[in-house]
Amino acid sequence: MAKETGSIGQYPVILIRVISKEDTMSWLEATR
């Protein structure tokens, strides 16, 4: 678990970037 905890710390940043990018694209399409 200790090893996974160290590597998992990096995933939230990547997920946030991907999710925020998708949300931005969907938001732009919704505001058209």
Secondary structure, 3 states (H helix, E strand, C coil): CHHHHHHHCCHHHHHHHHHHHHHHHHHHHHHC
